[in-house]
């Protein structure tokens, strides 16, 4: 089925999921919307997050997408189940895949969760992890400075190293052997996070597991694309130049086409 897969995020963070989907599913066409003008979603009220997520969803619905990936942890926590109920296509979030990956990886069942204020407040990761392992100990930590770091393109800077160290210091006092990057922006900071946490701590991104889940759903429903060299499309509500700088760097593609859009 040669229809696009829609991927939505509050900004550039969902590119970490899109990149893994492109690697695992090279024939699939991805239409990506990053709501960079209204990013970050983490500090926003749930009602705003719900409204913005539906606006991105309705925008991509006009392109006859065959599946929707909500590549934003905050949006997944707030509105995934509602969109699943109302959309006639498969809808995938990023929290369950991240939780599954962490449960498989941890050796001592002590898991730290890094996320936006909204994601941490929702308790979504605790619910997802404890649904499988009720005895797992979870250490949630809100990291409100991380998304602005990534959106500004400073994710490799000395400033980023200082902010990461100051934010994650409380985790050094815990026995957590696994850290979930509970926001799709955070994998761009993964090298700095992994260095600070040390070699004995596994750092989990939901991108791999999410892409695997997308692949399984497509195969089960006989929806796999059959074409070659898909033409991906990228849309942003913010500045195309800053989006391009980060997207081309992360995806390793200098030919990507980005269009500015207005939602609602």
C-alpha positions as CSV (number, residue, x, y, z in Angstrom):
1,X,0.0,0.0,0.0
2,X,1.9,3.0,-1.3
3,X,0.4,5.6,1.0
4,X,2.4,7.8,3.4
5,X,2.9,7.2,7.1
6,X,2.2,10.3,9.1
7,X,4.5,11.3,11.9
8,X,3.7,14.2,14.2
9,X,5.7,15.9,17.0
10,X,5.9,19.1,18.9
11,X,9.0,20.0,17.0
12,X,12.2,18.3,15.7
13,X,12.3,15.6,18.3
14,X,10.2,13.1,16.3
15,X,12.9,13.1,13.7
16,X,14.6,10.6,16.0
17,X,11.7,8.2,15.4
18,X,11.4,9.1,11.7
19,X,15.1,8.3,11.2
20,X,14.7,4.8,12.7
21,X,11.6,4.2,10.6
22,X,13.5,5.2,7.4
23,X,16.3,2.7,8.4
24,X,14.0,-0.2,9.2
25,X,11.4,0.6,6.5
26,X,13.3,2.1,3.5
27,X,10.4,1.7,1.1
28,X,7.9,3.6,3.3
29,X,7.1,7.2,2.6
30,X,7.0,9.5,5.6
31,X,5.0,12.8,6.0
32,X,6.3,14.6,9.0
33,X,4.8,17.5,10.9
34,X,6.8,19.4,13.5
35,X,4.8,22.0,15.5
36,X,8.0,24.1,16.2
37,X,6.1,27.4,16.5
38,X,4.3,26.1,19.6
39,X,7.0,23.9,21.0
40,X,7.5,22.7,23.8
41,X,4.3,20.9,24.6
42,X,5.6,19.7,28.0
43,X,4.7,22.7,30.1
44,X,1.3,23.2,28.4
45,X,-2.1,22.2,29.8
46,X,-3.5,18.9,28.5
47,X,-6.3,20.7,26.7
48,X,-3.8,22.6,24.6
49,X,-1.8,19.5,23.8
50,X,-5.0,17.7,22.8
51,X,-6.0,20.6,20.5
52,X,-2.6,20.9,18.8
53,X,-2.2,17.2,18.3
54,X,-5.6,16.9,16.7
55,X,-4.7,19.8,14.4
56,X,-1.6,18.0,13.2
57,X,-3.6,14.8,12.8
58,X,-6.3,16.5,10.7
59,X,-3.7,18.2,8.5
60,X,-2.1,14.8,7.6
61,X,-5.5,13.2,7.2
62,X,-5.8,15.3,4.1
63,X,-2.9,13.4,2.6
64,X,-4.6,10.0,2.9
65,X,-2.1,8.6,5.3
66,X,-2.3,4.9,6.1
67,X,-0.9,5.1,9.6
68,X,-0.2,7.8,12.2
69,X,2.8,7.8,14.6
70,X,2.5,10.2,17.5
71,X,6.2,10.7,18.0
72,X,5.7,13.0,21.0
73,X,5.6,11.6,24.5
74,X,3.5,14.4,25.9
75,X,0.9,14.1,23.2
76,X,1.0,10.3,23.5
77,X,0.3,10.5,27.2
78,X,-2.6,13.0,26.7
79,X,-4.5,12.0,23.6
80,X,-3.2,8.7,22.0
81,X,-6.2,6.6,23.1
82,X,-8.7,9.2,22.0
83,X,-7.2,9.5,18.5
84,X,-7.0,5.7,18.2
85,X,-10.7,5.5,18.9
86,X,-11.6,8.1,16.4
87,X,-9.2,7.5,13.5
88,X,-9.9,4.7,10.9
89,X,-6.2,3.9,10.6
90,X,-3.7,2.4,13.0
91,X,-2.3,4.9,15.5
92,X,1.0,4.3,17.3
93,X,2.5,6.2,20.3
94,X,6.0,6.1,21.7
95,X,5.5,5.4,25.4
96,X,4.6,1.7,25.3
97,X,7.6,0.9,23.0
98,X,10.0,2.8,25.3
99,X,8.7,1.0,28.3
100,X,9.0,-2.4,26.7
101,X,12.6,-1.7,25.6
102,X,13.5,-0.6,29.2
103,X,12.0,-3.7,30.8
104,X,14.0,-5.9,28.4
105,X,17.2,-4.0,29.1
106,X,17.2,-3.5,32.9
107,X,19.1,-6.1,35.0
108,X,18.1,-4.8,38.5
109,X,14.6,-3.5,37.6
110,X,15.4,0.0,38.6
111,X,14.5,2.4,35.8
112,X,14.8,6.1,35.5
113,X,12.5,8.1,33.2
114,X,13.5,11.4,31.7
115,X,10.6,13.5,30.3
116,X,8.9,16.8,29.9
117,X,6.9,18.2,32.9
118,X,3.7,17.0,31.2
119,X,4.9,13.5,30.5
120,X,6.3,13.1,34.0
121,X,3.1,14.5,35.6
122,X,0.9,12.0,33.6
123,X,2.6,9.0,35.1
124,X,2.3,7.3,31.7
125,X,5.6,5.5,31.9
126,X,5.0,4.2,35.4
127,X,1.7,2.8,34.3
128,X,3.2,1.2,31.1
129,X,6.1,-0.3,33.0
130,X,4.2,-1.6,36.0
131,X,1.5,-3.1,33.7
132,X,4.3,-5.6,32.7
133,X,6.5,-5.6,35.8
134,X,4.6,-4.5,38.9
135,X,7.8,-4.7,41.1
136,X,10.0,-2.5,38.9
137,X,11.2,0.6,40.7
138,X,10.8,3.8,38.7
139,X,12.6,7.2,39.1
140,X,10.8,9.9,37.1
141,X,12.7,13.1,36.4
142,X,11.4,16.2,34.6
143,X,13.9,17.9,32.3
144,X,12.3,21.1,31.2
145,X,15.5,22.6,29.8
146,X,16.3,19.8,27.3
147,X,13.7,20.5,24.6
148,X,14.7,24.2,24.2
149,X,18.3,23.0,24.0
150,X,17.5,20.7,21.1
151,X,15.2,23.1,19.3
152,X,17.9,25.8,19.4
153,X,20.4,23.4,17.8
154,X,22.7,23.5,20.9
155,X,22.6,19.8,21.6
156,X,26.4,19.4,21.1
157,X,27.5,22.5,23.0
158,X,29.4,23.0,26.3
159,X,26.2,24.6,27.6
160,X,24.3,21.4,26.9
161,X,26.8,19.4,28.9
162,X,26.4,21.7,31.9
163,X,22.6,21.6,31.8
164,X,22.5,17.8,31.4
165,X,24.9,17.3,34.3
166,X,23.0,19.7,36.6
167,X,19.6,18.2,35.6
168,X,20.6,14.5,36.0
169,X,22.6,14.8,39.2
170,X,19.8,13.4,41.3
171,X,19.9,10.2,39.4
172,X,23.5,9.6,40.5
173,X,22.0,8.8,44.0
174,X,19.7,6.0,42.6
175,X,20.5,2.4,41.7
176,X,18.9,2.8,38.3
177,X,20.8,0.8,35.6
178,X,18.5,1.9,32.8
179,X,17.4,5.4,31.7
180,X,14.5,5.9,29.3
181,X,14.7,9.0,27.1
182,X,11.0,9.8,27.6
183,X,10.9,12.6,25.0
184,X,11.8,12.1,21.4
185,X,14.0,15.3,21.5
186,X,16.3,13.7,24.0
187,X,18.1,11.2,21.7
188,X,19.9,14.2,20.2
189,X,21.4,14.7,23.7
190,X,22.0,11.0,24.1
191,X,25.9,11.1,23.8
192,X,26.0,13.7,26.6
193,X,23.5,11.9,28.7
194,X,25.2,8.5,28.3
195,X,28.6,10.0,29.1
196,X,27.3,11.6,32.3
197,X,25.4,8.5,33.5
198,X,28.5,6.3,32.9
199,X,29.1,2.9,31.1
200,X,27.1,0.8,33.6
201,X,23.8,2.6,32.8
202,X,21.9,1.7,29.6
203,X,20.2,4.6,27.8
204,X,17.0,3.7,26.0
205,X,15.4,5.6,23.1
206,X,11.9,4.6,21.9
207,X,12.7,5.1,18.2
208,X,14.0,1.6,17.5
209,X,11.1,-0.2,19.3
210,X,8.5,2.2,17.8
211,X,9.8,1.6,14.3
212,X,9.7,-2.2,14.9
213,X,6.0,-1.8,16.1
214,X,5.1,0.1,12.9
215,X,6.7,-2.6,10.8
216,X,4.8,-5.3,12.6
217,X,1.4,-3.5,12.1
218,X,2.1,-2.8,8.5
219,X,3.0,-6.5,7.8
220,X,0.1,-7.9,9.8
221,X,-2.4,-5.7,7.9
222,X,-0.7,-6.3,4.5
223,X,0.0,-2.5,4.2
224,X,3.7,-2.6,3.4
225,X,4.8,-0.3,0.6
226,X,6.1,-1.8,-2.7
227,X,7.7,1.2,-4.3
228,X,11.3,2.3,-4.3
229,X,13.0,5.6,-3.2
230,X,10.1,7.1,-1.4
231,X,9.8,10.9,-1.4
232,X,9.5,12.0,2.2
233,X,7.8,15.4,3.0
234,X,8.4,17.6,6.0
235,X,6.2,20.3,7.3
236,X,6.9,22.8,10.1
237,X,4.8,25.6,11.8
238,X,8.0,27.5,12.6
239,X,11.1,28.6,10.6
240,X,12.1,26.3,7.8
241,X,15.8,27.3,8.1
242,X,16.3,26.2,11.7
243,X,14.2,23.0,11.0
244,X,16.4,22.2,8.0
245,X,19.6,22.7,9.9
246,X,18.7,20.2,12.6
247,X,16.8,17.8,10.2
248,X,19.7,17.6,7.6
249,X,22.2,17.1,10.4
250,X,20.2,14.3,12.2
251,X,19.0,12.5,9.1
252,X,22.2,12.9,7.1
253,X,20.3,14.3,4.1
254,X,21.0,17.7,2.6
255,X,18.2,17.4,0.0
256,X,15.2,17.3,2.2
257,X,12.3,19.5,1.3
258,X,10.5,21.5,4.1
259,X,7.4,23.5,3.9
260,X,6.0,26.0,6.4
261,X,2.4,25.5,7.3
262,X,-0.3,27.1,9.4
263,X,-2.5,25.0,11.7
264,X,-5.9,26.2,12.8
